[in-house]
Amino acid sequence: MNVEKVILPPAMLGMLGGGQLGRFFVIAAHEMGYKVTVLDPDQNSPAGKIADVHLCAVFDNVDALNTLASTCDAISTEFENVPATTLETLANTTIVRPSAASVAIAQHRVSEKNFLQNAGLPVAPFVVINITQDLPEDISDIYPAILKVARFGYDGKGQARVKSNLEAQQAFTQFKGEECVLEKMLKLDYEVSVVLARDVDGNIAAFPTAENSHLNGILDVTIVPARDVTTHNVFINQQAQTLAARLAETLNYVGVLGVEFFICNGELLVNEIAPRTHNSGHYTIDACVTNQFEQQVRVMTGLPLGDARLHSNVVMVNLLGDIWQNNIEPAWNLALSNPKLKMHLYRKHEARAGRKMGHFTVIGEHKDEILADAMKVRNQLGVDT
């Protein structure tokens, strides 16, 4: 560690974005003695509510960026759709981690797929679609497929499942002819992810491989350690760690990175990368020596990376706005009566269907027991009912 490069408390740190990921960052930074300025256009943003300073402005507002650059010693982001030009502007005068170049690749599906393919990382078959004529004919073996817009798609948004050229044309028209990726839809064994931190000196601390299940394109349940779903599971978990580290190194990434994988017929494929802390890494708050948000602070400030070791088995369940039926609070007493359960609500201004409103984890020694407890509470709260 180069002491001259270390930023110590009570320095001000900057966060682009005020959602739940930003909120957890503010909490981690405050616990470590830092102050935080949040830039987010939503006056009710969860992170802005608890930050030392909330700049309520859009991400390319010149005055807000000047304030952020002049008052913060380092800046990061909580989501990949911040304009890369914003990061470039801030980097002229302030430490910005991750870099604009890294974020630009991750926020554009075509750039992301091309980067992964050129890096020799395994990906599902795909075709870049700029015009209708780029859509493969029915004889192509890419169908059935998923058509995904190149920019601003997340949690299943900006995606359509298509079984033929005609359906692909219809979806492409619905997306108003925006650049897309047509990706072959594969039969999945299961899905895993790796969240890691890489510092400016190239040191990497990776959290354990997580097993994920999704509901309507949104993460539903995360199990850590990933279960022995197949005979290849140990190899898969190790390979996921290796590929995630290789990806970060090839990208020359500095920050916290989420990497999602598909497992198909025992083979690992990179699905997506997220240049930020990740929903599937929320379990680290309760089950790891250092959580992903503290790692984000450490990378930004030049501190050594924390110990990413798992100290408890854990199951995480996402809570969406769907369970706030008729604006009535869910039966929290049923959840909070479990002594092994940790509740995290994001204090969002309004509950909406499909909106991430919180999550809970159940931690313990016995994997089957905590999974059963987590699924029981999940059902009691009305998830997927």
Residue, then its C-alpha position, 0 to 999 in steps of 0.5 A: m500500500n502506497v501511503e501517499k495515495v491513501i485517502l483517510p477519514p473524514a474525507m468526502l467521497g462522491m457517489l453517482g446514483g442514489g438507489q439502494l446500492g448507493r445507500f449501502f455505500v453511504i452506510a459503509a462509508h459512514e461506518m468507516g468515518y467518511k462523508v458522502t456526497v450523492l448525485d441523483p436527480d430523485q429528491n427521494s433517493p434512498a442514498g440521498k436521504i442519508a448522505d451528508v450532501h445530496l446534489c439533486a440534479v441530472f448526471d450531466n449537470v455542469d454545476a453539480l459535476n463541478t461541485l462534486a469534483s471540487t469537494c470529493d477526494a474520490i468518486s464512484t458509481e452505483f449503476e452502469n447507465v451514468p454517462a461515460t462522459t460524466l466519468e471522463t469529466l470528473a476524472n480530469t480533476t478527481i479520482v474516479r473508480p471504476s474508469a469511464a472506459s470500463v463502464a462504457i463497455a459494460q453499459h453497452r451490450v454490443s461492446e460487452k459481448n465483443f469485449l468478452q468474445n475478443a478476450g476469449l471468454p465463453v459466451a452464448p452465440f449472438v448476433v448484433i442487430n442494427i437493421t431489420q435485415d440483420l435478423p437471421e432467417d428461420i433456418s438459423d439455429i439461433y432461435p429461440a433467442i432473446l432480443k436485447v436492446a444494447r443500452f439501458g436494459y436491466d432486470g429483464k427490461g428491454q428484452a423480448r423472447v423470440k422464436s422466429n424471424l417474424e417475432a424478432q422483427q416485431a420485437f425490433t420494431q417495438f424497440k424502435g429499431e435501436e441497436c440490439v443483440l440477438e442471443k441464443m436462448l439456452k437451456l440452463d442448468y442453473e446460474v451463478s455469479v461472482v462479485l470481486a474487488r480489484d484495486v489500483d495495484g491489481n490485487i483481487a479479493a473475490f467473494p464466494t461464488a453465489e447460486n442465483s435464481h430469477l423471477n421475471g428477469i429479476l434476481d429472486v433468491t441467492i444461495v451461498p455457497a452455491r450448492d452441489v447442483t451437479t457433479h461439476n459444481v466444485f469445478i464450476n465454482q472455481q472456474a467462475q472465480t478464475l474467469a471473473a478475475r481474468l475478466a477484471e484483469t483484461l478490462n484493467y478494472v479498478g473497483v467492485l465488479g459483478v459477473e453473471f454466469f450461465i451454466c449450460n450442460g456443465e459448461l460456464l458462459v459469461n452472461e453479463i458484467a456489472p461495473r459496480t456492487h451487485n444485487s447478488g452480493h448483498y449477502t456479503i453484508d451479513a455473511c462475510v468478514t468484509n462486505q462489497f460496499e466496504q470494498q468499494v470504499r477501500v478501492m476508492t480510497g486506496l486502502p488494502l482490500g478487506d477479507a472477503r471470506l464467508h463466515s456463515n452459510v447464507v440465503m438471500v431473498n429479494l423483496l419487490g414492490d408486489i408484496w405491498q398489496n394495496n399499500i399495506e405493509p407486509a407481515w414483517n412480524l412473521a419475518l422478524s420473529n426468526p432470530k437468524l434473519k436479517m432484514h434490509l429495507y431500502r426506504k424507497h418513496e413508493a412501492r411498485a410492482g417489480r421495484k426492488m424494495g428490500h431484501f432479507t438474509v437468513i444465515g447459519e451453519h446448516k445449509d438445508e435449514i436456512l434455505a427452508d427458513a428463507m423460503k418459508v418467510r418468502n412465502q409468508l411475505g407473499v413473494d411469488t403468490 
